[in-house]
Amino acid sequence: MASKNMTTIMALFLTFNLVFLGFTSAQPVCPLNQSELGICVNVLGLISITTSNAAQCCSILAGLNNVSLVSVCACEAVRLNILNLLGITVNLNLRLNGLLGLCRLPVQPGFNCLL
């Protein structure tokens, strides 16, 4: 038989695991694969982003049908682009809003794109 002390420790361990697992599963994850996301990264790397060169990226993002996923995937593309251009600091939220505005896609309210 397990001692009362060991039972308490196991109960606390399981409780903490459930709490932390709940926090991690609540965060949305971008379902796009690297090649799809790469198309948006390539568009973001251009000097001027226009409707014609962003059309393929916009159609990929529009296919997600979920505002939070669109924001997360666009942010991920912006992050990858910024990381490829080391040394250049750009406000990620402006880039995100610019891309989604060009695509005429909504931004998740209160969403912040963090590096």
Residue pairs with C-beta under 8 A, 6 or more apart in sequence:
2 10
28 68
28 69
28 72
29 72
30 37
30 69
30 72
30 73
30 76
31 64
31 69
31 73
32 60
32 64
32 73
32 76
36 60
37 73
37 76
37 77
37 80
39 56
39 57
39 60
40 57
40 60
40 61
40 73
40 74
40 77
40 99
41 77
41 80
41 81
41 84
43 49
43 53
43 54
43 56
43 57
43 99
44 77
44 78
44 81
44 95
44 99
45 81
45 84
45 85
46 53
49 98
49 99
49 102
50 102
51 102
54 99
54 102
54 103
57 77
57 99
57 103
58 102
58 103
58 104
58 105
61 70
61 73
61 74
61 100
61 103
61 105
62 70
62 103
62 105
64 70
64 73
67 106
67 107
67 108
68 108
68 111
70 100
70 105
70 106
70 108
71 96
71 100
71 107
71 108
71 111
71 113
74 96
74 99
74 100
74 105
74 113
75 92
75 96
75 111
75 113
77 99
78 92
78 95
78 96
78 99
78 113
79 92
79 113
79 115
81 95
82 88
82 89
82 90
82 92
82 95
82 115
92 113
92 114
92 115
93 112
93 113
95 113
96 107
96 113
97 107
100 106
100 107
